Amino acid sequence: MSHRWISTFLEAQAAELGAAHNTLLAYGRDLKDAAEWLTDQGQDFETAEQEMFEAYLIHCDAQGLARATRARRLSAIKQLYRFAFEEGWRNDNPAIQIATPAQQKRLPKTLDEAEVDRLLTAAENYGRGDHDRLRDTCLMQLLYATGMRVSELVGLPVSAARGNPQMLLILGKGGKERMVPLSDPARVALAAWIKMRDTRDKEQVEKGAAPSRFLFPSRGVSGHLTRHWFYARIKALSVFGGVSPDKVTPHTLRHAFATHLLAGGADLRAIQTMLGHADVATTEIYTHVVDERLTELVLEHHPLAKDTRKSGGKTSSDGQ
């Protein structure tokens, strides 16, 4: 019974809401884990009550799962029951009153401008030949210039990038489209890569292959470079460029895009639109990153702050 609920729910998410493949995989894993635990307790989604899901979350905590993981699993369960109510499978949602595990608010990791410059320079010089270097340079320039999610970047259709565009049309989460302006370095890198890419694509077509519709084609099942490939590639670029690989992921380039724009005076709503955030509250996290950087700047360079450090935290008025 539970597995039928899960499969029907996932089919509806894919068909009606256009949920991304990775989102569906995450829902499936989380709900399958909950279903297997319920089975061990002699229960299923049709019969389980609130106390059973509270016990399940305690079980997850005892396994050492992070709060974010527990919160995601609870969210999946709540959404399953919301769907079940709409379908008439149950007339209640036994998980709706369970509080989400408290999340620690962590500032996103980001890179300073010098580190980004080193990564971009590494992309221009790393690799086995012109093909690899032009591809890597285009990937890195586009990522930093637009703040795209890596899945959006590797899956870009080549049609969106032809004609030396001033703006790039990006298909984001839930099938929502947004326009993001391109920097001059990104446009130069894009033009150089398309010329190389088209030459390679023509050679493949002459050998009997079908032409690729992707900007970054691959022989893999997806037809384009994968997120996993790019994750490994950006780590290699960070080592080559002398940037700590612990700090570098595709997502930190997205964070750097937003943080550097905000520090330069860009409007928060404009950054929200370019990032594809549904809620400006998500974008506001970057204001805290900038505030933290400004605080560090003052403490490092302001003369009164230096005097305070030298005196062990006491100002000239202390002790009077």
C-alpha positions in Angstrom: 0.0 0.0 0.0 2.7 2.5 1.0 4.7 1.9 -2.2 1.6 2.6 -4.3 1.0 5.8 -2.5 4.6 6.9 -3.1 4.6 6.0 -6.8 1.3 7.8 -7.5 2.4 10.8 -5.5 5.7 11.1 -7.5 3.9 10.7 -10.8 1.6 13.6 -9.9 4.5 15.7 -8.8 6.2 15.1 -12.1 3.1 15.6 -14.3 1.3 18.5 -12.5 4.1 20.5 -10.9 7.0 19.8 -13.2 9.2 18.7 -10.3 12.8 18.3 -11.2 14.3 14.8 -11.5 16.6 15.3 -8.5 13.7 16.5 -6.4 11.6 13.4 -7.3 14.6 11.2 -6.4 14.9 12.9 -3.0 11.2 12.5 -2.3 11.3 8.9 -3.3 14.3 8.1 -1.0 12.8 9.9 2.0 9.4 8.4 1.6 10.8 4.9 1.0 12.8 5.1 4.2 9.7 6.2 6.2 7.6 3.4 4.6 10.2 0.7 5.4 10.3 1.9 9.0 6.5 1.9 9.3 6.5 -1.7 7.9 8.8 -2.8 10.6 6.3 -1.3 13.1 3.4 -3.1 11.5 2.1 0.1 10.0 1.8 1.9 6.7 0.9 5.4 5.4 -2.8 4.4 5.3 -3.0 3.6 9.0 -0.1 5.6 10.7 -1.0 8.3 13.2 0.9 11.4 14.5 2.6 9.5 17.3 4.1 7.0 14.8 5.8 9.8 12.8 7.0 11.5 16.0 8.7 8.1 16.8 10.1 7.9 13.3 11.8 11.3 13.7 13.2 10.2 17.0 14.5 7.1 15.2 16.1 9.3 12.5 17.7 11.5 15.2 19.1 8.4 16.9 20.7 7.4 13.6 22.7 10.6 13.7 20.9 12.2 10.7 21.4 16.0 10.4 18.6 18.3 11.3 18.3 19.4 7.7 17.8 15.7 6.6 15.1 15.2 9.3 13.4 18.4 8.3 13.4 17.3 4.6 12.0 13.9 5.4 9.2 15.4 7.5 8.4 17.8 4.7 8.1 14.9 2.2 5.7 13.1 4.6 3.6 16.2 5.0 3.4 16.7 1.3 2.5 13.0 0.7 -0.4 13.4 3.1 -1.6 16.6 1.6 -1.8 14.8 -1.7 -3.5 11.8 0.0 -6.2 14.2 1.4 -6.8 15.7 -2.1 -7.1 12.2 -3.5 -9.5 11.1 -0.8 -7.2 8.4 0.5 -7.3 9.9 4.0 -9.4 12.6 5.6 -6.6 13.9 7.8 -2.8 14.7 7.8 -1.2 13.0 10.8 2.1 14.8 10.3 0.8 18.3 9.9 1.1 19.3 13.6 4.6 17.9 14.0 7.1 20.8 14.3 10.0 20.9 11.9 13.4 20.2 13.5 15.0 23.5 14.2 17.5 24.5 11.6 20.8 26.2 12.4 21.1 29.4 10.3 24.4 29.1 8.5 25.8 31.8 6.2 26.6 30.4 2.8 30.3 29.9 2.0 31.5 32.3 -0.6 34.7 33.4 -2.3 36.4 36.8 -2.5 37.1 38.4 -5.8 40.7 37.5 -5.9 39.8 33.8 -5.4 37.3 34.0 -8.2 39.9 35.6 -10.5 42.3 32.7 -9.7 39.6 30.2 -10.6 38.9 31.9 -13.9 42.6 32.1 -14.7 42.9 28.4 -13.9 40.1 27.6 -16.3 42.0 29.4 -19.1 45.1 27.4 -18.5 44.1 24.0 -17.2 43.2 21.1 -19.5 44.6 19.0 -22.2 44.0 21.4 -25.1 42.1 24.3 -26.5 38.8 22.3 -26.4 39.0 21.7 -22.6 40.3 25.2 -21.9 37.6 27.0 -23.9 34.9 24.8 -22.4 36.1 25.3 -18.8 36.4 29.0 -19.3 32.9 29.3 -20.7 31.5 27.2 -17.9 33.2 29.3 -15.2 32.5 32.6 -16.8 28.8 31.8 -17.3 28.5 30.5 -13.7 30.0 33.6 -12.2 28.3 36.0 -14.5 24.8 34.7 -14.0 24.7 32.9 -10.7 23.0 29.9 -12.3 22.4 26.6 -10.5 24.8 24.0 -11.9 22.0 21.9 -13.2 20.7 24.9 -15.2 24.2 25.6 -16.5 25.1 22.1 -17.8 21.6 21.6 -19.3 21.6 24.8 -21.3 20.4 24.4 -24.9 22.8 25.8 -27.4 19.9 27.7 -29.0 19.7 30.0 -25.9 23.3 31.0 -26.4 23.5 31.8 -30.1 23.8 35.2 -31.7 26.1 36.8 -29.2 23.2 37.4 -26.7 23.2 40.3 -24.2 20.9 38.2 -22.0 20.6 34.5 -21.4 17.3 32.8 -21.0 17.5 30.2 -18.2 14.9 27.5 -17.4 14.8 27.2 -13.6 13.0 25.2 -11.0 9.4 24.2 -11.8 9.9 25.2 -15.4 10.1 28.9 -14.6 12.1 31.0 -17.1 14.2 34.1 -16.2 16.5 36.4 -18.1 20.0 37.1 -16.8 22.4 39.7 -18.4 25.8 38.5 -19.5 29.1 40.2 -18.7 31.5 41.1 -21.5 34.0 38.4 -20.5 31.2 35.8 -20.4 30.1 36.8 -23.9 33.6 36.5 -25.2 34.1 33.1 -23.6 30.7 31.9 -24.9 31.4 33.0 -28.5 34.8 31.2 -28.4 33.3 28.0 -27.0 30.4 27.9 -29.4 32.8 28.1 -32.3 34.8 25.1 -30.9 31.7 23.2 -29.9 30.1 23.5 -33.4 33.2 22.3 -35.0 33.3 19.2 -32.8 29.6 18.7 -33.2 29.9 18.8 -37.0 32.7 16.2 -36.9 30.4 13.9 -34.8 27.5 14.4 -37.2 29.8 13.4 -40.2 30.6 10.2 -38.3 26.9 9.4 -38.1 26.0 10.9 -34.7 22.9 13.0 -34.2 23.5 16.7 -33.7 23.5 17.8 -30.0 21.0 20.4 -28.8 23.0 21.2 -25.7 25.6 24.0 -25.2 27.9 21.5 -23.3 27.3 18.2 -25.1 28.4 14.8 -23.7 28.2 11.2 -24.9 26.5 10.2 -21.6 22.8 9.3 -21.2 21.7 12.9 -20.5 23.4 14.2 -23.6 25.1 16.9 -21.7 27.8 17.3 -19.0 26.6 16.2 -15.6 26.6 18.0 -12.2 28.9 15.3 -10.8 31.4 15.9 -13.7 31.4 19.6 -13.1 31.7 19.2 -9.4 34.9 17.2 -9.9 36.2 19.6 -12.5 35.8 22.7 -10.4 37.7 21.0 -7.6 40.6 20.3 -10.0 40.5 23.9 -11.1 40.7 25.1 -7.5 43.8 23.0 -6.8 45.4 24.2 -10.1 44.5 27.9 -9.2 45.7 27.8 -5.7 42.3 28.1 -4.1 41.4 25.8 -1.2 39.2 23.0 -2.7 37.3 22.9 0.6 35.9 26.3 -0.2 35.0 25.7 -3.8 31.8 24.0 -5.2 29.6 25.1 -8.1 27.3 26.6 -5.5 29.9 28.8 -4.0 30.3 30.5 -7.4 26.5 31.2 -7.2 27.0 32.6 -3.7 30.0 34.7 -4.9 27.9 36.1 -7.8 25.2 37.3 -5.3 27.5 38.5 -2.6 29.7 40.5 -4.9 26.8 42.1 -6.6 25.2 43.1 -3.3 28.5 44.5 -2.0 28.7 46.5 -5.2 25.4 48.1 -4.5 23.0 46.0 -6.6 19.3 45.9 -5.7 18.2 42.9 -3.6 15.1 42.4 -5.7 17.2 42.3 -8.9 19.5 39.7 -7.4 16.4 37.7 -6.3 15.2 37.7 -9.9 18.6 36.7 -11.4 19.0 33.9 -8.9 15.5 32.6 -9.5 14.5 32.7 -5.8 10.8 32.5 -5.3 11.0 34.5 -2.0 13.2 37.5 -1.4 13.8 36.1 2.2 16.0 33.5 0.6 18.1 36.2 -1.1 18.4 38.2 2.1 20.9 35.7 3.6 23.5 37.4 1.4 23.0 40.7 3.3 24.3 39.0 6.4 27.3 37.8 4.5 28.1 41.3 3.3 27.5 42.7 6.8 29.9 40.1 8.3 32.5 41.1 5.7 32.1 44.8 6.4 32.4 44.1 10.2 35.7 42.2 9.6 36.9 45.1 7.4 36.3 47.7 10.1 37.9 45.5 12.8 41.0 45.0 10.6 41.5 48.5 9.2 39.8 51.1 11.5 42.4 52.9 13.6 40.2 52.9 16.7 39.6 49.2 16.3 43.4 48.6 16.1 43.9 50.7 19.3 41.3 48.7 21.1 43.0 45.4 20.2 46.4 46.7 21.3 45.0 47.8 24.7 43.4 44.4 25.3 39.9 45.6 24.5 40.0 48.7 26.6 39.4 52.2 25.1 40.9 55.4 26.5 37.8 56.0 28.6 37.9 52.6 30.3 38.6 52.7 34.0 37.9 56.4 34.4 
